[in-house]
Amino acid sequence: MKKQTLFTLVLLSSQLGYAAECLYSIDSKKSQIGWKAFKYSEALKAGVPGSFKKVAYKETYKPNLEKALQATPVEIDLQTVDTKNPGRDQTLTKSFFTLILGKKIKARFLKMKASKALVAIQLNKKTKTVEMKVKKHSENHWSLEGSIDLLADFGLKKQFESLHQACKGLHTGSDGISKTWTDVELHAEVYFKKKCS
């Protein structure tokens, strides 16, 4: 009996000593980044959602999800806007995105702050730290939501005015007021993958 108990303890110790170590990385095939801009007057304000077809992630495995985010810079090709409307995409590209300094948006997760994330966003050769709300749906799925102002945060006055002029008619509501908003909502659905050894 003593020998059996000793054997069991040795076996358990051996299993604990070789407990699986898991590492995490962003799943670039599942993760998605999107935005929502706005048109019409305040009374009629309506969102126009969109995304980009080319988003590059540098997948790096780390001991936990937060470190995996910190180790994964994101680059977005501005010339690949996708609103599911080819005509709108062409207008956005010609009248806005081609006028922005640099061809990409760069983003990097900095750190968690309670239930919020601090994300550094580089656009038009300016960098802004944006606070985004984090919702943890599961071990492998987080969502992030935040907003930016095209003028105050990134100095895109010339580009914004070009876009508004190009969309003036389309951004005129039933009240006869034409308005393009400078605030843009951002959201990301981040999926993680893990490997254990």
C-alpha positions as CSV (number, residue, x, y, z in Angstrom):
1,M,0.0,0.0,0.0
2,K,2.8,2.4,0.9
3,K,4.6,1.5,-2.3
4,Q,1.4,2.3,-4.3
5,T,0.9,5.6,-2.6
6,L,4.6,6.6,-3.2
7,F,4.2,5.6,-6.9
8,T,1.1,7.8,-7.2
9,L,2.8,10.8,-5.6
10,V,5.8,10.4,-8.0
11,L,3.5,10.1,-11.0
12,L,1.6,13.3,-10.0
13,S,4.8,15.2,-9.4
14,S,6.0,14.1,-12.8
15,Q,2.8,15.3,-14.5
16,L,2.9,18.7,-12.7
17,G,6.5,19.2,-13.7
18,Y,5.5,18.7,-17.3
19,A,2.4,20.8,-17.3
20,A,1.6,22.2,-20.7
21,E,2.8,25.8,-21.4
22,C,0.5,27.7,-23.8
23,L,1.4,30.7,-25.9
24,Y,-1.0,33.1,-27.6
25,S,-1.1,35.0,-30.9
26,I,-3.5,37.1,-32.9
27,D,-5.5,35.1,-35.4
28,S,-5.1,37.3,-38.5
29,K,-7.5,35.2,-40.5
30,K,-10.4,35.8,-38.2
31,S,-9.7,39.2,-36.7
32,Q,-11.4,42.2,-38.3
33,I,-11.0,46.0,-38.1
34,G,-13.8,48.4,-39.1
35,W,-15.0,51.9,-38.9
36,K,-18.2,54.0,-39.1
37,A,-18.3,57.6,-40.4
38,F,-21.4,59.8,-40.3
39,K,-23.4,62.1,-42.6
40,Y,-26.5,64.4,-42.4
41,S,-27.5,66.9,-39.7
42,E,-27.6,66.0,-36.1
43,A,-31.3,65.3,-36.2
44,L,-30.9,62.8,-39.1
45,K,-27.3,61.6,-38.3
46,A,-26.6,58.3,-40.0
47,G,-23.6,56.0,-40.0
48,V,-21.7,54.7,-43.0
49,P,-19.7,51.6,-42.1
50,G,-16.6,50.3,-43.8
51,S,-13.4,48.4,-43.5
52,F,-10.2,47.8,-45.4
53,K,-9.3,44.8,-47.6
54,K,-5.6,44.7,-46.7
55,V,-4.7,44.6,-43.0
56,A,-1.3,43.2,-42.1
57,Y,-0.6,41.7,-38.7
58,K,2.7,40.5,-37.4
59,E,1.8,37.3,-35.6
60,T,3.9,36.7,-32.5
61,Y,3.3,34.1,-29.8
62,K,3.4,35.4,-26.2
63,P,2.5,34.0,-22.7
64,N,-0.9,35.8,-22.4
65,L,-3.4,37.7,-24.5
66,E,-2.3,41.2,-23.5
67,K,1.3,40.6,-24.4
68,A,0.2,39.0,-27.6
69,L,-1.6,42.3,-28.5
70,Q,1.3,44.4,-27.5
71,A,3.6,42.3,-29.8
72,T,1.3,42.6,-32.8
73,P,1.6,45.9,-34.7
74,V,-1.1,46.5,-37.4
75,E,-0.7,48.1,-40.8
76,I,-3.7,49.1,-42.9
77,D,-3.5,49.9,-46.6
78,L,-5.5,53.1,-47.1
79,Q,-6.0,52.4,-50.8
80,T,-8.1,49.3,-50.0
81,V,-11.2,50.9,-48.4
82,D,-14.3,48.7,-48.6
83,T,-17.8,50.0,-47.9
84,K,-19.6,47.4,-50.1
85,N,-20.3,50.2,-52.5
86,P,-17.8,50.5,-55.4
87,G,-18.8,54.1,-56.3
88,R,-18.4,55.3,-52.7
89,D,-15.1,53.4,-52.4
90,Q,-13.8,55.3,-55.4
91,T,-14.9,58.6,-54.1
92,L,-13.3,58.0,-50.7
93,T,-10.1,56.9,-52.3
94,K,-9.8,59.8,-54.7
95,S,-11.1,62.6,-52.5
96,F,-9.7,61.5,-49.1
97,F,-7.3,58.6,-48.7
98,T,-5.0,59.5,-51.6
99,L,-4.5,63.0,-50.0
100,I,-3.3,61.6,-46.7
101,L,0.4,61.7,-46.0
102,G,1.7,58.1,-46.0
103,K,-0.1,55.2,-47.6
104,K,-1.0,53.3,-44.4
105,I,-2.5,53.5,-41.0
106,K,-0.4,52.0,-38.3
107,A,-1.7,50.9,-34.9
108,R,-0.1,49.3,-31.8
109,F,-1.8,48.2,-28.6
110,L,0.1,49.8,-25.7
111,K,-1.5,48.5,-22.5
112,M,-4.7,47.7,-20.6
113,K,-6.2,50.2,-18.2
114,A,-9.0,48.6,-16.2
115,S,-11.5,47.5,-18.9
116,K,-10.0,49.8,-21.5
117,A,-7.1,49.6,-23.9
118,L,-4.7,52.3,-24.9
119,V,-3.9,52.1,-28.6
120,A,-1.4,54.3,-30.5
121,I,-2.7,55.1,-34.0
122,Q,-0.5,56.7,-36.6
123,L,-2.3,58.5,-39.5
124,N,-1.2,61.4,-41.7
125,K,2.2,61.3,-40.0
126,K,0.6,62.1,-36.6
127,T,0.3,59.7,-33.7
128,K,-2.6,59.7,-31.3
129,T,-3.1,57.5,-28.2
130,V,-6.8,56.4,-28.3
131,E,-8.7,54.9,-25.4
132,M,-10.9,52.0,-26.5
133,K,-13.4,50.0,-24.5
134,V,-12.6,46.3,-24.3
135,K,-15.2,43.5,-24.1
136,K,-13.9,40.0,-23.4
137,H,-16.3,37.6,-25.0
138,S,-14.2,34.4,-24.4
139,E,-10.6,33.3,-24.0
140,N,-10.0,33.7,-27.7
141,H,-12.3,36.6,-28.6
142,W,-12.1,40.3,-27.6
143,S,-13.8,43.3,-29.1
144,L,-12.5,46.9,-28.9
145,E,-14.4,50.1,-29.5
146,G,-13.3,53.7,-29.6
147,S,-13.5,56.9,-31.7
148,I,-11.2,59.5,-33.3
149,D,-11.7,63.0,-34.7
150,L,-10.2,63.5,-38.1
151,L,-9.4,67.2,-37.5
152,A,-8.5,67.4,-33.9
153,D,-6.5,64.2,-33.7
154,F,-4.8,64.0,-37.1
155,G,-5.0,67.4,-38.8
156,L,-6.9,66.2,-41.8
157,K,-8.6,69.5,-42.6
158,K,-7.7,69.7,-46.3
159,Q,-8.5,66.0,-46.9
160,F,-11.8,66.3,-44.9
161,E,-12.9,69.4,-46.9
162,S,-12.1,67.6,-50.2
163,L,-14.3,64.7,-49.1
164,H,-17.2,66.9,-48.0
165,Q,-17.2,68.7,-51.3
166,A,-17.2,65.5,-53.2
167,C,-20.1,64.1,-51.1
168,K,-22.0,67.4,-50.5
169,G,-25.1,66.2,-52.4
170,L,-25.1,62.7,-51.0
171,H,-24.7,64.1,-47.5
172,T,-27.7,66.4,-47.8
173,G,-30.6,65.1,-45.7
174,S,-34.3,65.6,-46.1
175,D,-34.0,68.8,-44.1
176,G,-31.8,70.3,-46.8
177,I,-28.7,70.4,-44.6
178,S,-25.4,68.9,-45.9
179,K,-23.0,67.7,-43.3
180,T,-20.0,65.4,-43.0
181,W,-19.0,64.6,-39.5
182,T,-15.4,64.7,-38.3
183,D,-15.8,61.9,-35.7
184,V,-15.3,58.3,-36.8
185,E,-16.0,55.3,-34.7
186,L,-13.5,52.4,-34.6
187,H,-14.1,48.8,-33.8
188,A,-12.1,45.6,-33.9
189,E,-13.0,42.0,-33.4
190,V,-9.8,40.4,-32.2
191,Y,-9.5,36.6,-32.2
192,F,-6.6,34.7,-30.6
193,K,-5.1,31.3,-31.2
194,K,-2.9,29.3,-28.9
195,K,-0.3,26.6,-29.0
196,C,0.6,24.4,-26.1
197,S,3.6,22.3,-25.5
